[in-house]
Amino acid sequence: MGIQPGKRERANLWRLLEMARDEDLGSGDVTSAILPPEVHACGRFVARQPMVFCGGALLEAIAAAYDGELRTTPETPEGARVAAGQLLAVWRGPARGMMAAERVALNFLQRFSGVATTTREYVDAVDGTTAEVYDTRKTTPGWRELERYAVRVGGGRNHRRGLYDAVLIKDNHLAVLAKAEGRDPITAAARELERIRPYLGERAFIELEVDSLEQFQTALTLPVDIILLDNMSLEELRTAVAMRDKAGLKGRVDLEASGGITLANVRAVAQTGVERISVGALTHSAGTVDIALDILVD
């Protein structure tokens, strides 16, 4: 069955469905009211372009939000590469309910599949290297769990979920520490890291962002799990990997490249030896794909 949505994703979907249904359906579909209520139809979700399909596992929940008699038959598994014209899923049930749900269902499927398709492009680009592609918090407000799900379906990995489940000290944190402490902010951060680690969850991690090899050298002495190399050149990335390995920290401290990552350069970044590449474009720049719902009367 591959990757399937869990409780978090389904809860996220229901919250969004409530808003989407309200803004689209309002007090009722006045156009479909002309249709006889006893008429049933078959709705075929069809890909109109090549894509990585995502969202079929959520179609049953979307249908239930509109009409409890709508039945969903998946035809293509989550994460499958599909060609234009491929059948993705089928709805059967009252034509009125199907018409009411059509646009919202397509909006969800097209967004999910757009994120999954973009993610797969990046994942394919680093194939054969030791690097993995991660998402970021640059998600559509309110859609985070679902967009993270689409990233996984596309073959990517999820970074921290939010501000609460991992420590990521970035340049702005360091700037505040520098002003408050009046000394090297990375050194100042070290004291705080030792203090907060006992309170972190079992799966939580501590990550520190650096933007120079000088900062990186200091970071290697700190109790961190990941060092984020922000907007570094390929040569700087290779040097950082060599420094980490020489310090005997390979396997203990992962290196993450971030900033300015595109499809054009992601493979070159992966070949520097970093373990992680975070790409905001997986969610903030992913477009929608073209999916149709062809409705036929049974």
Short mmCIF file of the C-alpha atoms (twelve columns), coordinates in Angstrom:
data_MODEL
# 
_entry.id   MODEL 
# 
loop_
_atom_site.group_PDB 
_atom_site.id 
_atom_site.type_symbol 
_atom_site.label_atom_id 
_atom_site.label_alt_id 
_atom_site.label_comp_id 
_atom_site.label_asym_id 
_atom_site.label_seq_id 
_atom_site.Cartn_x 
_atom_site.Cartn_y 
_atom_site.Cartn_z 
_atom_site.pdbx_PDB_model_num 
ATOM 1   C CA . MET A 1   0.000   0.000  0.000   1 
ATOM 2   C CA . GLY A 2   2.985   2.325  0.368   1 
ATOM 3   C CA . ILE A 3   2.840   5.507  2.433   1 
ATOM 4   C CA . GLN A 4   -0.591  6.196  3.916   1 
ATOM 5   C CA . PRO A 5   -1.974  9.205  5.809   1 
ATOM 6   C CA . GLY A 6   -2.177  8.930  9.585   1 
ATOM 7   C CA . LYS A 7   -4.199  10.648 12.302  1 
ATOM 8   C CA . ARG A 8   -2.370  13.959 11.981  1 
ATOM 9   C CA . GLU A 9   -2.939  14.166 8.234   1 
ATOM 10  C CA . ARG A 10  -6.596  13.209 8.505   1 
ATOM 11  C CA . ALA A 11  -7.202  15.745 11.268  1 
ATOM 12  C CA . ASN A 12  -5.529  18.418 9.135   1 
ATOM 13  C CA . LEU A 13  -7.710  17.427 6.178   1 
ATOM 14  C CA . TRP A 14  -10.935 17.661 8.159   1 
ATOM 15  C CA . ARG A 15  -10.073 21.164 9.389   1 
ATOM 16  C CA . LEU A 16  -9.338  22.320 5.861   1 
ATOM 17  C CA . LEU A 17  -12.374 20.531 4.443   1 
ATOM 18  C CA . GLU A 18  -14.651 22.412 6.795   1 
ATOM 19  C CA . MET A 19  -13.348 25.728 5.500   1 
ATOM 20  C CA . ALA A 20  -13.185 24.634 1.862   1 
ATOM 21  C CA . ARG A 21  -16.712 23.252 1.885   1 
ATOM 22  C CA . ASP A 22  -18.067 26.386 3.539   1 
ATOM 23  C CA . GLU A 23  -16.460 28.786 1.064   1 
ATOM 24  C CA . ASP A 24  -17.453 26.727 -1.985  1 
ATOM 25  C CA . LEU A 25  -20.761 25.115 -1.062  1 
ATOM 26  C CA . GLY A 26  -22.120 27.755 1.286   1 
ATOM 27  C CA . SER A 27  -25.857 27.197 1.749   1 
ATOM 28  C CA . GLY A 28  -25.996 24.676 -1.099  1 
ATOM 29  C CA . ASP A 29  -25.169 23.977 -4.735  1 
ATOM 30  C CA . VAL A 30  -27.910 25.956 -6.491  1 
ATOM 31  C CA . THR A 31  -26.848 24.687 -9.917  1 
ATOM 32  C CA . SER A 32  -26.877 20.977 -9.085  1 
ATOM 33  C CA . ALA A 33  -30.271 21.447 -7.472  1 
ATOM 34  C CA . ILE A 34  -31.698 21.047 -10.974 1 
ATOM 35  C CA . LEU A 35  -30.516 17.420 -11.011 1 
ATOM 36  C CA . PRO A 36  -32.950 14.676 -9.921  1 
ATOM 37  C CA . PRO A 37  -31.799 13.442 -6.479  1 
ATOM 38  C CA . GLU A 38  -32.167 9.784  -7.489  1 
ATOM 39  C CA . VAL A 39  -29.657 10.016 -10.363 1 
ATOM 40  C CA . HIS A 40  -26.347 8.279  -9.674  1 
ATOM 41  C CA . ALA A 41  -23.115 8.814  -11.559 1 
ATOM 42  C CA . CYS A 42  -19.614 7.450  -12.022 1 
ATOM 43  C CA . GLY A 43  -16.803 9.959  -11.613 1 
ATOM 44  C CA . ARG A 44  -13.364 9.104  -13.005 1 
ATOM 45  C CA . PHE A 45  -10.339 10.999 -11.684 1 
ATOM 46  C CA . VAL A 46  -7.894  11.121 -14.592 1 
ATOM 47  C CA . ALA A 47  -4.359  12.515 -14.863 1 
ATOM 48  C CA . ARG A 48  -4.009  15.060 -17.646 1 
ATOM 49  C CA . GLN A 49  -0.211  15.200 -17.412 1 
ATOM 50  C CA . PRO A 50  2.644   13.038 -16.129 1 
ATOM 51  C CA . MET A 51  2.917   13.293 -12.344 1 
ATOM 52  C CA . VAL A 52  3.505   11.544 -9.047  1 
ATOM 53  C CA . PHE A 53  0.026   10.854 -7.681  1 
ATOM 54  C CA . CYS A 54  -0.816  11.777 -4.101  1 
ATOM 55  C CA . GLY A 55  -4.117  12.108 -2.286  1 
ATOM 56  C CA . GLY A 56  -6.063  9.092  -3.425  1 
ATOM 57  C CA . ALA A 57  -5.956  7.731  0.118   1 
ATOM 58  C CA . LEU A 58  -7.825  10.851 1.273   1 
ATOM 59  C CA . LEU A 59  -10.568 10.845 -1.365  1 
ATOM 60  C CA . GLU A 60  -12.910 8.733  0.746   1 
ATOM 61  C CA . ALA A 61  -12.809 11.324 3.543   1 
ATOM 62  C CA . ILE A 62  -13.411 14.161 1.079   1 
ATOM 63  C CA . ALA A 63  -16.409 12.339 -0.385  1 
ATOM 64  C CA . ALA A 64  -17.856 11.667 3.075   1 
ATOM 65  C CA . ALA A 65  -17.751 15.395 3.847   1 
ATOM 66  C CA . TYR A 66  -20.276 15.972 1.050   1 
ATOM 67  C CA . ASP A 67  -22.388 12.848 0.695   1 
ATOM 68  C CA . GLY A 68  -22.250 9.691  2.775   1 
ATOM 69  C CA . GLU A 69  -23.428 7.640  -0.211  1 
ATOM 70  C CA . LEU A 70  -20.399 8.452  -2.368  1 
ATOM 71  C CA . ARG A 71  -18.089 5.465  -2.676  1 
ATOM 72  C CA . THR A 72  -14.398 5.644  -3.585  1 
ATOM 73  C CA . THR A 73  -12.412 3.038  -5.516  1 
ATOM 74  C CA . PRO A 74  -8.663  3.749  -5.675  1 
ATOM 75  C CA . GLU A 75  -7.083  2.795  -9.002  1 
ATOM 76  C CA . THR A 76  -3.543  4.134  -8.559  1 
ATOM 77  C CA . PRO A 77  -1.450  3.814  -5.372  1 
ATOM 78  C CA . GLU A 78  0.037   6.755  -3.524  1 
ATOM 79  C CA . GLY A 79  3.430   7.759  -4.885  1 
ATOM 80  C CA . ALA A 80  3.008   6.081  -8.256  1 
ATOM 81  C CA . ARG A 81  4.386   7.770  -11.351 1 
ATOM 82  C CA . VAL A 82  1.526   8.158  -13.809 1 
ATOM 83  C CA . ALA A 83  1.199   9.181  -17.434 1 
ATOM 84  C CA . ALA A 84  -1.329  11.528 -18.947 1 
ATOM 85  C CA . GLY A 85  -4.653  9.745  -19.332 1 
ATOM 86  C CA . GLN A 86  -4.146  7.309  -16.455 1 
ATOM 87  C CA . LEU A 87  -7.126  6.528  -14.234 1 
ATOM 88  C CA . LEU A 88  -6.395  7.534  -10.634 1 
ATOM 89  C CA . ALA A 89  -9.605  6.783  -8.722  1 
ATOM 90  C CA . VAL A 90  -13.350 6.383  -9.186  1 
ATOM 91  C CA . TRP A 91  -16.313 7.844  -7.334  1 
ATOM 92  C CA . ARG A 92  -19.762 6.277  -7.543  1 
ATOM 93  C CA . GLY A 93  -22.923 7.658  -6.003  1 
ATOM 94  C CA . PRO A 94  -25.454 10.487 -6.144  1 
ATOM 95  C CA . ALA A 95  -24.684 12.906 -8.969  1 
ATOM 96  C CA . ARG A 96  -25.659 15.904 -6.826  1 
ATOM 97  C CA . GLY A 97  -23.144 15.084 -4.103  1 
ATOM 98  C CA . MET A 98  -20.440 14.326 -6.653  1 
ATOM 99  C CA . MET A 99  -20.938 17.661 -8.413  1 
ATOM 100 C CA . ALA A 100 -20.818 19.514 -5.105  1 
ATOM 101 C CA . ALA A 101 -17.555 17.850 -4.075  1 
ATOM 102 C CA . GLU A 102 -15.833 17.970 -7.476  1 
ATOM 103 C CA . ARG A 103 -13.854 21.224 -7.302  1 
ATOM 104 C CA . VAL A 104 -12.684 20.899 -3.706  1 
ATOM 105 C CA . ALA A 105 -11.577 17.300 -4.293  1 
ATOM 106 C CA . LEU A 106 -9.603  18.322 -7.376  1 
ATOM 107 C CA . ASN A 107 -8.049  21.285 -5.568  1 
ATOM 108 C CA . PHE A 108 -6.726  18.948 -2.879  1 
ATOM 109 C CA . LEU A 109 -5.507  16.254 -5.278  1 
ATOM 110 C CA . GLN A 110 -3.805  18.744 -7.571  1 
ATOM 111 C CA . ARG A 111 -1.935  20.383 -4.697  1 
ATOM 112 C CA . PHE A 112 -0.905  17.101 -3.039  1 
ATOM 113 C CA . SER A 113 0.284   15.660 -6.337  1 
ATOM 114 C CA . GLY A 114 2.084   18.890 -7.230  1 
ATOM 115 C CA . VAL A 115 4.159   18.732 -4.042  1 
ATOM 116 C CA . ALA A 116 4.832   15.012 -4.495  1 
ATOM 117 C CA . THR A 117 5.858   15.529 -8.116  1 
ATOM 118 C CA . THR A 118 8.249   18.384 -7.289  1 
ATOM 119 C CA . THR A 119 9.733   16.362 -4.440  1 
ATOM 120 C CA . ARG A 120 10.323  13.331 -6.669  1 
ATOM 121 C CA . GLU A 121 12.224  15.530 -9.138  1 
ATOM 122 C CA . TYR A 122 14.667  16.548 -6.402  1 
ATOM 123 C CA . VAL A 123 14.910  13.008 -5.028  1 
ATOM 124 C CA . ASP A 124 15.650  11.639 -8.491  1 
ATOM 125 C CA . ALA A 125 18.296  14.313 -9.000  1 
ATOM 126 C CA . VAL A 126 20.344  13.081 -5.998  1 
ATOM 127 C CA . ASP A 127 19.857  9.381  -6.710  1 
ATOM 128 C CA . GLY A 128 23.042  7.405  -6.170  1 
ATOM 129 C CA . THR A 129 24.501  9.841  -3.631  1 
ATOM 130 C CA . THR A 130 24.371  9.571  0.172   1 
ATOM 131 C CA . ALA A 131 22.274  12.734 0.544   1 
ATOM 132 C CA . GLU A 132 18.554  12.836 1.306   1 
ATOM 133 C CA . VAL A 133 16.145  15.631 0.455   1 
ATOM 134 C CA . TYR A 134 14.243  17.303 3.311   1 
ATOM 135 C CA . ASP A 135 11.380  19.755 3.435   1 
ATOM 136 C CA . THR A 136 11.249  22.936 5.557   1 
ATOM 137 C CA . ARG A 137 8.687   24.945 7.524   1 
ATOM 138 C CA . LYS A 138 7.984   26.997 4.380   1 
ATOM 139 C CA . THR A 139 4.575   25.405 4.041   1 
ATOM 140 C CA . THR A 140 1.167   26.837 3.194   1 
ATOM 141 C CA . PRO A 141 -0.341  28.099 6.485   1 
ATOM 142 C CA . GLY A 142 -2.728  25.464 7.801   1 
ATOM 143 C CA . TRP A 143 -1.591  22.790 5.336   1 
ATOM 144 C CA . ARG A 144 1.605   21.631 7.031   1 
ATOM 145 C CA . GLU A 145 0.711   18.035 7.911   1 
ATOM 146 C CA . LEU A 146 -0.744  17.397 4.471   1 
ATOM 147 C CA . GLU A 147 2.151   18.983 2.608   1 
ATOM 148 C CA . ARG A 148 4.629   17.035 4.735   1 
ATOM 149 C CA . TYR A 149 2.689   13.898 3.818   1 
ATOM 150 C CA . ALA A 150 2.931   14.775 0.117   1 
ATOM 151 C CA . VAL A 151 6.696   15.245 0.503   1 
ATOM 152 C CA . ARG A 152 6.996   11.730 1.952   1 
ATOM 153 C CA . VAL A 153 4.849   10.318 -0.835  1 
ATOM 154 C CA . GLY A 154 7.242   11.972 -3.283  1 
ATOM 155 C CA . GLY A 155 10.200  10.221 -1.657  1 
ATOM 156 C CA . GLY A 156 11.454  13.122 0.470   1 
ATOM 157 C CA . ARG A 157 12.068  13.345 4.195   1 
ATOM 158 C CA . ASN A 158 10.443  15.583 6.788   1 
ATOM 159 C CA . HIS A 159 12.430  18.092 8.830   1 
ATOM 160 C CA . ARG A 160 11.134  19.284 12.201  1 
ATOM 161 C CA . ARG A 161 7.362   19.634 12.373  1 
ATOM 162 C CA . GLY A 162 7.360   23.040 14.062  1 
ATOM 163 C CA . LEU A 163 9.073   25.193 16.645  1 
ATOM 164 C CA . TYR A 164 8.245   22.731 19.424  1 
ATOM 165 C CA . ASP A 165 9.776   19.406 18.428  1 
ATOM 166 C CA . ALA A 166 13.442  20.219 17.735  1 
ATOM 167 C CA . VAL A 167 16.038  22.914 18.353  1 
ATOM 168 C CA . LEU A 168 17.252  24.826 15.301  1 
ATOM 169 C CA . ILE A 169 19.446  27.795 16.170  1 
ATOM 170 C CA . LYS A 170 19.556  30.122 13.162  1 
ATOM 171 C CA . ASP A 171 21.287  33.377 12.320  1 
ATOM 172 C CA . ASN A 172 18.639  35.534 13.989  1 
ATOM 173 C CA . HIS A 173 18.973  33.594 17.234  1 
ATOM 174 C CA . LEU A 174 22.732  34.078 17.086  1 
ATOM 175 C CA . ALA A 175 22.310  37.802 16.422  1 
ATOM 176 C CA . VAL A 176 20.168  38.184 19.545  1 
ATOM 177 C CA . LEU A 177 22.632  36.140 21.596  1 
ATOM 178 C CA . ALA A 178 25.537  38.258 20.350  1 
ATOM 179 C CA . LYS A 179 23.779  41.429 21.442  1 
ATOM 180 C CA . ALA A 180 22.661  40.015 24.785  1 
ATOM 181 C CA . GLU A 181 25.869  38.217 25.690  1 
ATOM 182 C CA . GLY A 182 28.385  40.626 24.209  1 
ATOM 183 C CA . ARG A 183 30.548  37.749 22.984  1 
ATOM 184 C CA . ASP A 184 30.734  35.000 20.383  1 
ATOM 185 C CA . PRO A 185 27.098  33.881 20.006  1 
ATOM 186 C CA . ILE A 186 27.925  30.271 19.129  1 
ATOM 187 C CA . THR A 187 29.930  29.887 22.315  1 
ATOM 188 C CA . ALA A 188 27.074  31.496 24.225  1 
ATOM 189 C CA . ALA A 189 24.639  29.040 22.636  1 
ATOM 190 C CA . ALA A 190 26.683  26.079 23.857  1 
ATOM 191 C CA . ARG A 191 25.787  26.755 27.485  1 
ATOM 192 C CA . GLU A 192 22.081  26.838 26.638  1 
ATOM 193 C CA . LEU A 193 22.272  23.624 24.630  1 
ATOM 194 C CA . GLU A 194 23.639  21.706 27.590  1 
ATOM 195 C CA . ARG A 195 20.840  23.097 29.717  1 
ATOM 196 C CA . ILE A 196 17.936  22.236 27.421  1 
ATOM 197 C CA . ARG A 197 18.985  18.846 26.059  1 
ATOM 198 C CA . PRO A 198 17.634  16.865 29.064  1 
ATOM 199 C CA . TYR A 199 14.186  18.337 28.372  1 
ATOM 200 C CA . LEU A 200 14.011  17.361 24.712  1 
ATOM 201 C CA . GLY A 201 11.930  14.458 23.488  1 
ATOM 202 C CA . GLU A 202 13.495  11.157 22.544  1 
ATOM 203 C CA . ARG A 203 13.372  11.921 18.818  1 
ATOM 204 C CA . ALA A 204 14.224  15.604 19.093  1 
ATOM 205 C CA . PHE A 205 17.504  16.897 17.753  1 
ATOM 206 C CA . ILE A 206 19.670  19.980 18.138  1 
ATOM 207 C CA . GLU A 207 20.728  21.729 14.959  1 
ATOM 208 C CA . LEU A 208 22.907  24.805 14.561  1 
ATOM 209 C CA . GLU A 209 23.096  27.010 11.473  1 
ATOM 210 C CA . VAL A 210 26.454  28.458 10.403  1 
ATOM 211 C CA . ASP A 211 27.334  30.579 7.397   1 
ATOM 212 C CA . SER A 212 31.126  30.442 7.446   1 
ATOM 213 C CA . LEU A 213 33.826  27.840 7.930   1 
ATOM 214 C CA . GLU A 214 35.059  29.801 10.956  1 
ATOM 215 C CA . GLN A 215 31.678  29.374 12.625  1 
ATOM 216 C CA . PHE A 216 31.631  25.761 11.483  1 
ATOM 217 C CA . GLN A 217 34.948  25.029 13.202  1 
ATOM 218 C CA . THR A 218 33.496  26.236 16.500  1 
ATOM 219 C CA . ALA A 219 30.228  24.369 15.907  1 
ATOM 220 C CA . LEU A 220 32.119  21.083 15.642  1 
ATOM 221 C CA . THR A 221 33.035  21.412 19.328  1 
ATOM 222 C CA . LEU A 222 29.423  21.818 20.480  1 
ATOM 223 C CA . PRO A 223 26.872  19.160 21.558  1 
ATOM 224 C CA . VAL A 224 24.797  19.309 18.368  1 
ATOM 225 C CA . ASP A 225 23.330  16.581 16.194  1 
ATOM 226 C CA . ILE A 226 23.195  18.479 12.886  1 
ATOM 227 C CA . ILE A 227 25.052  21.494 11.534  1 
ATOM 228 C CA . LEU A 228 23.241  23.466 8.859   1 
ATOM 229 C CA . LEU A 229 25.582  24.955 6.248   1 
ATOM 230 C CA . ASP A 230 23.747  28.026 5.015   1 
ATOM 231 C CA . ASN A 231 24.348  29.329 1.484   1 
ATOM 232 C CA . MET A 232 27.846  27.864 1.263   1 
ATOM 233 C CA . SER A 233 29.644  27.291 -2.033  1 
ATOM 234 C CA . LEU A 234 30.343  23.788 -3.268  1 
ATOM 235 C CA . GLU A 235 33.979  24.167 -2.276  1 
ATOM 236 C CA . GLU A 236 32.999  25.301 1.230   1 
ATOM 237 C CA . LEU A 237 30.621  22.350 1.545   1 
ATOM 238 C CA . ARG A 238 33.360  19.915 0.545   1 
ATOM 239 C CA . THR A 239 35.746  21.541 3.018   1 
ATOM 240 C CA . ALA A 240 33.162  21.313 5.814   1 
ATOM 241 C CA . VAL A 241 32.629  17.606 5.135   1 
ATOM 242 C CA . ALA A 242 36.389  17.004 5.258   1 
ATOM 243 C CA . MET A 243 36.717  18.981 8.513   1 
ATOM 244 C CA . ARG A 244 33.875  17.021 10.129  1 
ATOM 245 C CA . ASP A 245 35.331  13.707 9.023   1 
ATOM 246 C CA . LYS A 246 38.842  14.643 10.192  1 
ATOM 247 C CA . ALA A 247 37.395  15.514 13.605  1 
ATOM 248 C CA . GLY A 248 36.043  11.956 13.857  1 
ATOM 249 C CA . LEU A 249 32.416  13.118 13.884  1 
ATOM 250 C CA . LYS A 250 31.108  11.364 10.776  1 
ATOM 251 C CA . GLY A 251 28.099  9.336  11.838  1 
ATOM 252 C CA . ARG A 252 27.636  11.493 14.946  1 
ATOM 253 C CA . VAL A 253 27.077  14.933 13.431  1 
ATOM 254 C CA . ASP A 254 25.172  15.193 10.149  1 
ATOM 255 C CA . LEU A 255 25.700  18.076 7.761   1 
ATOM 256 C CA . GLU A 256 22.792  19.787 6.070   1 
ATOM 257 C CA . ALA A 257 23.112  22.074 3.054   1 
ATOM 258 C CA . SER A 258 20.506  24.792 2.698   1 
ATOM 259 C CA . GLY A 259 19.930  27.998 0.780   1 
ATOM 260 C CA . GLY A 260 19.839  28.505 -2.968  1 
ATOM 261 C CA . ILE A 261 19.138  24.838 -3.711  1 
ATOM 262 C CA . THR A 262 17.579  24.263 -7.136  1 
ATOM 263 C CA . LEU A 263 17.085  21.322 -9.457  1 
ATOM 264 C CA . ALA A 264 20.020  22.631 -11.450 1 
ATOM 265 C CA . ASN A 265 22.505  22.393 -8.575  1 
ATOM 266 C CA . VAL A 266 21.075  19.898 -6.086  1 
ATOM 267 C CA . ARG A 267 23.072  16.955 -7.441  1 
ATOM 268 C CA . ALA A 268 26.336  18.876 -7.226  1 
ATOM 269 C CA . VAL A 269 25.473  19.770 -3.626  1 
ATOM 270 C CA . ALA A 270 24.714  16.113 -2.845  1 
ATOM 271 C CA . GLN A 271 28.072  15.060 -4.303  1 
ATOM 272 C CA . THR A 272 29.948  17.173 -1.731  1 
ATOM 273 C CA . GLY A 273 29.204  14.500 0.864   1 
ATOM 274 C CA . VAL A 274 26.539  16.210 3.003   1 
ATOM 275 C CA . GLU A 275 23.897  13.878 4.438   1 
ATOM 276 C CA . ARG A 276 20.953  16.244 4.218   1 
ATOM 277 C CA . ILE A 277 19.716  18.876 1.765   1 
ATOM 278 C CA . SER A 278 16.776  21.036 2.840   1 
ATOM 279 C CA . VAL A 279 14.713  22.512 0.020   1 
ATOM 280 C CA . GLY A 280 12.005  25.081 0.681   1 
ATOM 281 C CA . ALA A 281 10.857  24.801 -2.932  1 
ATOM 282 C CA . LEU A 282 9.294   21.394 -2.234  1 
ATOM 283 C CA . THR A 283 6.364   23.217 -0.685  1 
ATOM 284 C CA . HIS A 284 6.652   26.969 -1.222  1 
ATOM 285 C CA . SER A 285 7.257   26.748 -4.978  1 
ATOM 286 C CA . ALA A 286 5.521   23.514 -5.977  1 
ATOM 287 C CA . GLY A 287 2.764   24.104 -8.476  1 
ATOM 288 C CA . THR A 288 -0.430  22.164 -8.996  1 
ATOM 289 C CA . VAL A 289 -0.792  19.412 -11.566 1 
ATOM 290 C CA . ASP A 290 -3.720  18.875 -13.918 1 
ATOM 291 C CA . ILE A 291 -6.292  16.298 -12.849 1 
ATOM 292 C CA . ALA A 292 -9.822  15.982 -14.220 1 
ATOM 293 C CA . LEU A 293 -13.006 14.415 -12.870 1 
ATOM 294 C CA . ASP A 294 -14.973 12.988 -15.784 1 
ATOM 295 C CA . ILE A 295 -18.557 12.339 -14.670 1 
ATOM 296 C CA . LEU A 296 -20.787 9.849  -16.465 1 
ATOM 297 C CA . VAL A 297 -24.350 8.912  -15.552 1 
ATOM 298 C CA . ASP A 298 -24.613 5.258  -14.479 1 
# 
